[in-house]
Amino acid sequence: MDVHPTISTWLELDRAELDEIYKNASAGTLPSGDTRGTAIVAGSFLARCYARLARLFAWQGKVFDLFPPNQENGILINKITGFSLTFIVAKVYKDASWMDGKETIVIDYSKTSFFAKKIRDEIREIEPGVYLGKVWWGKTRILDFALSKPLS
């Protein structure tokens, strides 16, 4: 599985270590265009296997479309299934994180998706073009993930 080198190291970390990376980062810039997703089951010795299976059968990433002129908000569509079909739209904007109250990039499905309306993603840019994310179901955090530009 081709994974960005930084993201590859995250697959070895537990949830507390990923939380520290997230808390120490700023929101950064909103992603634009196609991104490659990696699901992270933090702390599992099978994390690489889970990430591979998720990419093959469930989720490949997100496609962001930002609104000019300020590019501080927009929408996205998730790439789902092994065929990268685009489903599940969300609004994208900056707001306070549910984890630490600091600014983050919010991916909000509450008003755009019947199936995912209880889901809220938060991402922060850890290095240029590489994002660490948290998935919330209601107010319960359920998963970590990463986004990066697709590898050539």
Backbone as a printed PyTorch tensor [residue, N CA C, xyz], in Angstrom:
tensor([[[  0.8590,  -1.1810,   0.0000],
         [  0.0000,   0.0000,   0.0000],
         [  0.8940,   1.2280,   0.0000]],

        [[  0.6780,   2.1110,  -0.9750],
         [  1.4460,   3.3480,  -1.0620],
         [  0.8480,   4.3740,  -0.1080]],

        [[  1.6160,   4.7340,   0.9140],
         [  1.1760,   5.6950,   1.9110],
         [  2.2700,   6.7470,   2.0550]],

        [[  1.8720,   7.9990,   2.2050],
         [  2.8210,   9.0840,   2.4560],
         [  3.7010,   8.6750,   3.6420]],

        [[  5.0220,   8.9470,   3.5980],
         [  5.9290,   8.5150,   4.6730],
         [  5.5160,   8.9710,   6.0730]],

        [[  5.0410,  10.1980,   6.2110],
         [  4.6030,  10.6690,   7.5310],
         [  3.4150,   9.8540,   8.0210]],

        [[  2.4660,   9.6200,   7.1480],
         [  1.2750,   8.8530,   7.5130],
         [  1.6470,   7.4190,   7.8590]],

        [[  2.6100,   6.8750,   7.1700],
         [  3.0710,   5.5240,   7.4840],
         [  3.5410,   5.4130,   8.9350]],

        [[  4.2210,   6.4410,   9.4330],
         [  4.6740,   6.4010,  10.8350],
         [  3.4880,   6.4980,  11.7970]],

        [[  2.4220,   7.2030,  11.3900],
         [  1.2400,   7.3230,  12.2550],
         [  0.5560,   5.9820,  12.4750]],

        [[  0.7010,   5.0660,  11.5240],
         [  0.0800,   3.7450,  11.6600],
         [  0.7110,   2.9240,  12.7820]],

        [[  1.8460,   3.3780,  13.2810],
         [  2.5330,   2.6900,  14.3800],
         [  2.1960,   3.2780,  15.7490]],

        [[  1.4590,   4.3750,  15.7850],
         [  1.2310,   5.1100,  17.0310],
         [ -0.0810,   4.7180,  17.7060]],

        [[ -0.1430,   4.9660,  19.0010],
         [ -1.4050,   4.7460,  19.7040],
         [ -2.2190,   6.0430,  19.6780]],

        [[ -3.4340,   5.9690,  20.1970],
         [ -4.3510,   7.1060,  20.1320],
         [ -3.8060,   8.3280,  20.8710]],

        [[ -3.1950,   8.1430,  22.0360],
         [ -2.6570,   9.2740,  22.8020],
         [ -1.5420,   9.9830,  22.0230]],

        [[ -0.6930,   9.2210,  21.3360],
         [  0.3910,   9.8280,  20.5500],
         [ -0.1770,  10.6140,  19.3660]],

        [[ -1.1990,  10.0660,  18.6900],
         [ -1.8340,  10.7910,  17.5960],
         [ -2.5270,  12.0550,  18.1090]],

        [[ -3.1500,  11.9510,  19.2850],
         [ -3.8030,  13.1260,  19.8770],
         [ -2.7970,  14.2370,  20.1450]],

        [[ -1.6110,  13.8960,  20.6120],
         [ -0.5850,  14.9100,  20.8690],
         [ -0.1430,  15.5990,  19.5830]],

        [[  0.0360,  14.8330,  18.5200],
         [  0.4000,  15.4250,  17.2290],
         [ -0.6900,  16.4020,  16.8010]],

        [[ -1.9380,  15.9810,  16.9100],
         [ -3.0740,  16.8110,  16.5260],
         [ -3.1430,  18.0830,  17.3750]],

        [[ -3.0270,  17.9430,  18.6750],
         [ -3.1370,  19.0920,  19.5840],
         [ -2.0130,  20.1060,  19.3790]],

        [[ -0.8460,  19.6500,  18.9480],
         [  0.2990,  20.5340,  18.7570],
         [  0.3340,  21.1990,  17.3810]],

        [[ -0.6650,  20.9220,  16.5360],
         [ -0.6970,  21.4860,  15.1870],
         [ -1.7220,  22.6120,  15.1170]],

        [[ -1.5340,  23.4950,  14.1450],
         [ -2.5510,  24.5150,  13.8660],
         [ -3.4840,  23.9550,  12.7940]],

        [[ -4.5870,  24.6430,  12.5660],
         [ -5.5500,  24.1730,  11.5670],
         [ -4.9000,  24.0800,  10.1900]],

        [[ -4.0840,  25.0580,   9.8510],
         [ -3.4510,  25.0600,   8.5370],
         [ -4.4120,  25.5350,   7.4600]],

        [[ -4.0810,  25.2290,   6.2200],
         [ -4.9070,  25.6280,   5.0880],
         [ -5.8920,  24.5180,   4.7390]],

        [[ -7.0460,  24.9170,   4.2380],
         [ -8.0120,  23.9230,   3.7980],
         [ -7.4630,  23.1790,   2.5870]],

        [[ -7.6360,  21.8680,   2.5590],
         [ -7.2040,  21.1130,   1.3730],
         [ -8.0520,  21.5170,   0.1660]],

        [[ -7.5150,  21.3160,  -1.0180],
         [ -8.3040,  21.5340,  -2.2240],
         [ -8.0430,  20.3840,  -3.1870]],

        [[ -9.0640,  20.0540,  -3.9350],
         [ -8.9460,  18.9790,  -4.9120],
         [ -8.9600,  17.6020,  -4.2760]],

        [[ -8.3840,  16.6680,  -4.9960],
         [ -8.3950,  15.2560,  -4.6170],
         [ -7.3890,  14.9660,  -3.4990]],

        [[ -7.8250,  14.2270,  -2.4890],
         [ -6.9170,  13.7610,  -1.4400],
         [ -7.0540,  12.2580,  -1.2830]],

        [[ -5.9860,  11.6650,  -0.8310],
         [ -5.9350,  10.2220,  -0.5820],
         [ -6.1230,  10.0110,   0.9140]],

        [[ -7.0500,   9.1480,   1.2800],
         [ -7.3460,   8.8930,   2.6810],
         [ -6.7270,   7.6160,   3.2000]],

        [[ -6.3750,   7.6470,   4.4820],
         [ -5.8850,   6.4620,   5.1830],
         [ -6.6030,   6.3800,   6.5170]],

        [[ -7.3760,   5.3090,   6.7100],
         [ -8.0280,   5.0710,   8.0000],
         [ -6.9690,   4.6010,   8.9870]],

        [[ -7.0310,   5.0980,  10.2160],
         [ -6.0450,   4.7300,  11.2310],
         [ -6.7740,   4.1540,  12.4430]],

        [[ -6.5680,   2.8660,  12.6780],
         [ -7.0720,   2.2250,  13.8910],
         [ -5.9090,   2.2660,  14.8750]],

        [[ -5.8430,   3.3500,  15.6300],
         [ -4.6870,   3.6510,  16.4760],
         [ -4.4560,   2.5730,  17.5260]],

        [[ -3.1950,   2.2130,  17.6980],
         [ -2.8040,   1.2830,  18.7470],
         [ -2.9680,  -0.1790,  18.3910]],

        [[ -3.4090,  -0.4790,  17.1880],
         [ -3.6010,  -1.8700,  16.7870],
         [ -2.3820,  -2.3630,  16.0230]],

        [[ -1.9410,  -3.5680,  16.3510],
         [ -0.8160,  -4.1250,  15.5950],
         [ -1.2700,  -4.4810,  14.1710]],

        [[ -2.5750,  -4.4580,  13.9260],
         [ -3.1200,  -4.7010,  12.5930],
         [ -3.4830,  -3.4020,  11.8620]],

        [[ -2.9760,  -2.2670,  12.3370],
         [ -3.3500,  -0.9670,  11.7720],
         [ -3.0950,  -0.9010,  10.2690]],

        [[ -1.9690,  -1.4200,   9.8060],
         [ -1.6690,  -1.3910,   8.3710],
         [ -2.6640,  -2.2440,   7.5830]],

        [[ -3.0030,  -3.3750,   8.1390],
         [ -3.9850,  -4.2640,   7.4970],
         [ -5.3500,  -3.5890,   7.4230]],

        [[ -5.7890,  -2.9870,   8.5240],
         [ -7.0720,  -2.2790,   8.5310],
         [ -7.0700,  -1.1360,   7.5190]],

        [[ -5.9740,  -0.3850,   7.4530],
         [ -5.8760,   0.7320,   6.5140],
         [ -5.9820,   0.2250,   5.0730]],

        [[ -5.3200,  -0.8750,   4.7790],
         [ -5.3530,  -1.4550,   3.4370],
         [ -6.7760,  -1.9180,   3.0810]],

        [[ -7.4120,  -2.6280,   3.9990],
         [ -8.7740,  -3.1160,   3.7500],
         [ -9.7600,  -1.9660,   3.5650]],

        [[ -9.6270,  -0.9330,   4.4080],
         [-10.5080,   0.2350,   4.2800],
         [-10.3360,   0.8830,   2.9120]],

        [[ -9.0890,   1.0160,   2.4540],
         [ -8.8490,   1.6470,   1.1540],
         [ -9.4000,   0.7840,   0.0140]],

        [[ -9.2570,  -0.5270,   0.1100],
         [ -9.7370,  -1.3990,  -0.9560],
         [-11.2560,  -1.4560,  -1.0510]],

        [[-11.9210,  -1.4830,   0.0940],
         [-13.3530,  -1.7960,   0.0830],
         [-14.2790,  -0.6990,   0.5880]],

        [[-13.7740,   0.3100,   1.2550],
         [-14.6890,   1.2520,   1.8970],
         [-14.4350,   2.7150,   1.5200]],

        [[-13.2800,   3.2610,   1.8680],
         [-13.0470,   4.7000,   1.7570],
         [-11.6530,   4.9760,   1.2220]],

        [[-11.5840,   5.8240,   0.1690],
         [-10.2910,   6.1430,  -0.4420],
         [ -9.8310,   7.5710,  -0.1940]],

        [[-10.7110,   8.4370,   0.2920],
         [-10.3060,   9.8160,   0.5340],
         [-11.4480,  10.7820,   0.3030]],

        [[-11.1050,  12.0450,   0.0510],
         [-12.0900,  13.1050,  -0.0970],
         [-11.6640,  14.0290,  -1.2370]],

        [[-12.6550,  14.6320,  -1.8900],
         [-12.4030,  15.6280,  -2.9240],
         [-12.9850,  16.9460,  -2.4230]],

        [[-12.1300,  17.9470,  -2.2590],
         [-12.5140,  19.2530,  -1.7120],
         [-12.7500,  20.2520,  -2.8320]],

        [[-13.8090,  21.0350,  -2.6810],
         [-14.1240,  22.1250,  -3.5900],
         [-14.3270,  23.3680,  -2.7340]],

        [[-13.3670,  24.2850,  -2.7650],
         [-13.4090,  25.4860,  -1.9210],
         [-14.0600,  26.6370,  -2.6570]],

        [[-14.6850,  27.5280,  -1.8740],
         [-15.3830,  28.6640,  -2.4580],
         [-14.4760,  29.8940,  -2.4730]],

        [[-14.2340,  30.4790,  -3.6520],
         [-13.5090,  31.7450,  -3.6940],
         [-14.3950,  32.8570,  -3.1650]],

        [[-13.8960,  34.0190,  -2.8000],
         [-12.5070,  34.4190,  -2.9940],
         [-11.5870,  34.0460,  -1.8360]],

        [[-12.1180,  33.7760,  -0.6300],
         [-11.2120,  33.6030,   0.5030],
         [-10.7910,  32.1580,   0.7270]],

        [[-11.4720,  31.2060,   0.1390],
         [-11.1320,  29.7890,   0.2600],
         [-11.0780,  29.3370,   1.7170]],

        [[-11.9330,  29.8960,   2.5430],
         [-11.9910,  29.5170,   3.9590],
         [-13.1800,  28.6120,   4.2590]],

        [[-13.9260,  28.2490,   3.2230],
         [-14.9900,  27.2780,   3.3870],
         [-15.2810,  26.6440,   2.0370]],

        [[-16.0540,  25.5700,   2.0720],
         [-16.3770,  24.8780,   0.8330],
         [-17.1780,  23.6340,   1.1280]],

        [[-17.1140,  22.6990,   0.1910],
         [-17.7600,  21.4090,   0.3620],
         [-16.7740,  20.3170,  -0.0140]],

        [[-17.1180,  19.0920,   0.3300],
         [-16.3200,  17.9590,  -0.1160],
         [-17.2380,  16.7980,  -0.4100]],

        [[-16.7080,  15.8390,  -1.1410],
         [-17.3870,  14.5900,  -1.4220],
         [-16.4080,  13.4720,  -1.0900]],

        [[-16.8870,  12.4620,  -0.3600],
         [-16.0530,  11.3140,  -0.0190],
         [-15.9630,  10.3480,  -1.1920]],

        [[-14.7980,   9.7340,  -1.3400],
         [-14.6140,   8.6840,  -2.3430],
         [-14.8250,   7.3420,  -1.6300]],

        [[-15.8560,   6.6170,  -2.0600],
         [-16.2920,   5.4020,  -1.3840],
         [-16.1910,   4.2140,  -2.3420]],

        [[-15.9780,   3.0350,  -1.7920],
         [-15.8670,   1.7340,  -2.4650],
         [-14.5530,   1.6330,  -3.2240]],

        [[-14.2670,   0.4450,  -3.6690],
         [-13.0390,   0.1970,  -4.4140],
         [-12.9760,   0.9130,  -5.7490]],

        [[-14.1060,   1.4900,  -6.1650],
         [-14.1560,   2.1930,  -7.4410],
         [-14.0820,   3.7060,  -7.2810]],

        [[-13.8400,   4.1810,  -6.0650],
         [-13.7500,   5.6160,  -5.7600],
         [-14.9810,   6.3890,  -6.2170]],

        [[-16.1500,   5.7870,  -6.0460],
         [-17.3860,   6.4950,  -6.3370],
         [-17.5280,   7.6390,  -5.3460]],

        [[-18.1010,   8.7490,  -5.7850],
         [-18.2000,   9.9130,  -4.9080],
         [-19.5920,   9.9820,  -4.2830]],

        [[-19.6210,   9.9140,  -2.9720],
         [-20.8440,   9.9630,  -2.1780],
         [-20.5830,  10.7720,  -0.9170]],

        [[-21.6180,  11.1120,  -0.2480],
         [-21.6040,  11.7240,   1.0800],
         [-20.9160,  13.0900,   1.0570]],

        [[-21.7320,  14.1030,   0.8690],
         [-21.2820,  15.4900,   0.7970],
         [-21.2000,  16.0680,   2.2040]],

        [[-20.2580,  16.9820,   2.4180],
         [-20.1200,  17.6760,   3.7090],
         [-19.7270,  19.1260,   3.4710]],

        [[-20.0700,  19.9770,   4.4360],
         [-19.5970,  21.3580,   4.4390],
         [-18.2210,  21.3860,   5.0990]],

        [[-17.3690,  22.3020,   4.6520],
         [-16.0080,  22.4300,   5.1830],
         [-15.7940,  23.8800,   5.6150]],

        [[-15.3120,  24.0540,   6.8470],
         [-15.0570,  25.3940,   7.3750],
         [-14.1680,  25.2830,   8.6150]],

        [[-13.6630,  26.4070,   9.0870],
         [-12.8520,  26.4220,  10.3070],
         [-13.7260,  26.7800,  11.5030]],

        [[-13.4700,  26.1110,  12.6230],
         [-14.2120,  26.3550,  13.8580],
         [-13.3870,  25.7590,  14.9990]],

        [[-13.9150,  25.8350,  16.2100],
         [-13.2230,  25.2790,  17.3800],
         [-13.3190,  23.7560,  17.3840]],

        [[-12.2120,  23.1200,  17.7360],
         [-12.1660,  21.6560,  17.8390],
         [-12.9110,  21.1710,  19.0600]],

        [[-13.5930,  20.0570,  18.9220],
         [-14.2360,  19.4230,  20.0770],
         [-13.2030,  18.7900,  20.9910]],

        [[-11.9880,  18.5610,  20.4930],
         [-10.9570,  17.9210,  21.2960],
         [-10.2880,  18.8990,  22.2560]],

        [[ -9.9000,  20.0780,  21.7370],
         [ -9.1220,  20.9890,  22.5830],
         [ -9.5700,  22.4510,  22.4990]],

        [[-10.6100,  22.7320,  21.7410],
         [-11.1240,  24.1010,  21.6450],
         [-10.3510,  25.0160,  20.7170]],

        [[ -9.1900,  24.5610,  20.1990],
         [ -8.4050,  25.3760,  19.2730],
         [ -8.9860,  25.2660,  17.8610]],

        [[ -8.5950,  26.2110,  17.0020],
         [ -9.1080,  26.2060,  15.6420],
         [ -8.7320,  24.9170,  14.9070]],

        [[ -9.6880,  24.4080,  14.1420],
         [ -9.4950,  23.2130,  13.3390],
         [-10.3000,  23.3600,  12.0570]],

        [[-10.0750,  22.4840,  11.1190],
         [-10.8860,  22.4180,   9.9080],
         [-11.9730,  21.3870,  10.1690]],

        [[-13.2250,  21.8330,  10.0850],
         [-14.3740,  20.9720,  10.3670],
         [-14.9520,  20.4520,   9.0600]],

        [[-15.2640,  19.1790,   9.0490],
         [-15.9810,  18.5370,   7.9450],
         [-17.3190,  18.1090,   8.5350]],

        [[-18.3640,  18.8310,   8.1700],
         [-19.6630,  18.7530,   8.8380],
         [-20.7090,  18.1160,   7.9210]],

        [[-21.2100,  16.9590,   8.3220],
         [-22.2170,  16.2360,   7.5460],
         [-23.6370,  16.4780,   8.0580]],

        [[-23.8070,  17.2610,   9.1170],
         [-25.0950,  17.3570,   9.8150],
         [-26.2460,  17.8690,   8.9390]],

        [[-25.9580,  18.7230,   7.9770],
         [-27.0220,  19.2830,   7.1460],
         [-26.9520,  18.8300,   5.6910]],

        [[-26.0120,  17.9470,   5.3750],
         [-25.8110,  17.5560,   3.9770],
         [-26.0210,  16.0740,   3.7190]],

        [[-26.1000,  15.2600,   4.7670],
         [-26.1910,  13.8120,   4.5640],
         [-27.1500,  13.1790,   5.5640]],

        [[-28.1430,  12.4890,   5.0550],
         [-29.0660,  11.7590,   5.9250],
         [-28.3270,  10.6470,   6.6630]],

        [[-27.4810,   9.9060,   5.9490],
         [-26.8030,   8.7410,   6.5240],
         [-25.6720,   9.1060,   7.4720]],

        [[-25.0230,  10.2390,   7.2380],
         [-23.8540,  10.6030,   8.0380],
         [-24.0990,  11.8460,   8.8910]],

        [[-25.3530,  12.2030,   9.1470],
         [-25.6090,  13.4780,   9.8220],
         [-25.0830,  13.5330,  11.2500]],

        [[-24.7740,  12.4150,  11.8780],
         [-24.1950,  12.4210,  13.2230],
         [-22.6670,  12.4510,  13.1970]],

        [[-22.0890,  12.4590,  12.0050],
         [-20.6320,  12.4300,  11.8590],
         [-20.0840,  13.8550,  11.7240]],

        [[-18.9760,  14.0830,  12.4070],
         [-18.2060,  15.3300,  12.2670],
         [-16.7500,  14.9080,  12.2180]],

        [[-16.0540,  15.3320,  11.1820],
         [-14.6100,  15.1270,  11.0910],
         [-13.9240,  16.4370,  11.4180]],

        [[-12.7470,  16.3320,  12.0130],
         [-11.8800,  17.4910,  12.2260],
         [-10.5080,  17.1270,  11.6900]],

        [[ -9.8770,  18.0610,  10.9820],
         [ -8.5160,  17.8290,  10.4880],
         [ -7.6310,  19.0220,  10.7880]],

        [[ -6.3550,  18.7320,  10.9660],
         [ -5.3240,  19.7740,  11.0670],
         [ -4.1670,  19.3970,  10.1570]],

        [[ -3.5570,  20.4430,   9.5700],
         [ -2.4360,  20.2480,   8.6530],
         [ -1.1530,  20.0940,   9.4610]],

        [[ -0.5800,  18.9110,   9.4190],
         [  0.6110,  18.6000,  10.2130],
         [  1.8800,  19.0220,   9.4870]],

        [[  1.8870,  18.8500,   8.2000],
         [  2.9460,  19.3680,   7.3300],
         [  2.2540,  19.7220,   6.0190]],

        [[  2.8940,  20.4960,   5.1420],
         [  2.1880,  20.9440,   3.9440],
         [  1.5340,  19.7790,   3.1860]],

        [[  0.2020,  19.8650,   3.0600],
         [ -0.5420,  18.8600,   2.3090],
         [ -0.8100,  17.5500,   3.0280]],

        [[ -0.4400,  17.4470,   4.3050],
         [ -0.6580,  16.2120,   5.0770],
         [ -1.4850,  16.5560,   6.3150]],

        [[ -2.6250,  15.9020,   6.4430],
         [ -3.5930,  16.2200,   7.4890],
         [ -3.8610,  15.0040,   8.3780]],

        [[ -3.9800,  15.2700,   9.6720],
         [ -4.3920,  14.2520,  10.6310],
         [ -5.8090,  14.5910,  11.0470]],

        [[ -6.6830,  13.5800,  11.0450],
         [ -8.0840,  13.8200,  11.3220],
         [ -8.6460,  12.9630,  12.4380]],

        [[ -9.7300,  13.4680,  13.0090],
         [-10.4920,  12.7940,  14.0600],
         [-11.9250,  12.6590,  13.5670]],

        [[-12.5420,  11.5070,  13.7830],
         [-13.9300,  11.2770,  13.4080],
         [-14.7590,  11.2030,  14.6830]],

        [[-15.8280,  11.9860,  14.7160],
         [-16.7470,  12.0200,  15.8520],
         [-18.0920,  11.4550,  15.4180]],

        [[-18.7110,  10.6330,  16.2510],
         [-20.0930,  10.1730,  16.0900],
         [-20.8500,  10.8120,  17.2380]],

        [[-21.6420,  11.8290,  16.9450],
         [-22.1890,  12.6410,  18.0260],
         [-21.0170,  13.3270,  18.7090]],

        [[-20.8990,  13.1740,  20.0080],
         [-19.7620,  13.7560,  20.7470],
         [-18.7310,  12.6910,  21.1250]],

        [[-18.8310,  11.4970,  20.5440],
         [-17.8920,  10.4090,  20.8350],
         [-16.9070,  10.2590,  19.6820]],

        [[-15.6280,  10.3130,  19.9960],
         [-14.6110,  10.1310,  18.9450],
         [-14.4660,   8.6490,  18.6640]],

        [[-14.5130,   8.2970,  17.3950],
         [-14.5140,   6.8740,  17.0510],
         [-13.3110,   6.4130,  16.2360]],

        [[-12.6100,   7.3160,  15.5680],
         [-11.5670,   6.8700,  14.6500],
         [-10.6270,   8.0230,  14.3260]],

        [[ -9.4220,   7.6820,  13.8940],
         [ -8.4790,   8.6500,  13.3540],
         [ -8.3150,   8.3720,  11.8620]],

        [[ -7.8910,   9.3720,  11.1200],
         [ -7.6110,   9.1800,   9.6940],
         [ -6.5920,  10.2130,   9.2380]],

        [[ -6.0630,  10.0000,   8.0450],
         [ -5.1080,  10.9330,   7.4610],
         [ -5.5130,  11.2280,   6.0230]],

        [[ -5.1410,  12.4150,   5.5700],
         [ -5.3540,  12.8180,   4.1780],
         [ -4.0440,  13.3660,   3.6300]],

        [[ -3.8020,  13.1060,   2.3640],
         [ -2.6500,  13.6840,   1.6730],
         [ -2.9860,  13.7410,   0.1880]],

        [[ -2.1830,  14.4660,  -0.5510],
         [ -2.3430,  14.4510,  -2.0040],
         [ -1.9960,  13.0460,  -2.4920]],

        [[ -2.6740,  12.5750,  -3.5530],
         [ -2.3640,  11.2310,  -4.0640],
         [ -0.8990,  11.1210,  -4.4710]],

        [[ -0.3070,   9.9550,  -4.1750],
         [  1.0820,   9.7250,  -4.5620],
         [  1.1260,   9.4540,  -6.0740]],

        [[  2.1700,   9.9590,  -6.7140],
         [  2.2870,   9.7740,  -8.1610],
         [  2.7150,   8.3770,  -8.4990]]])
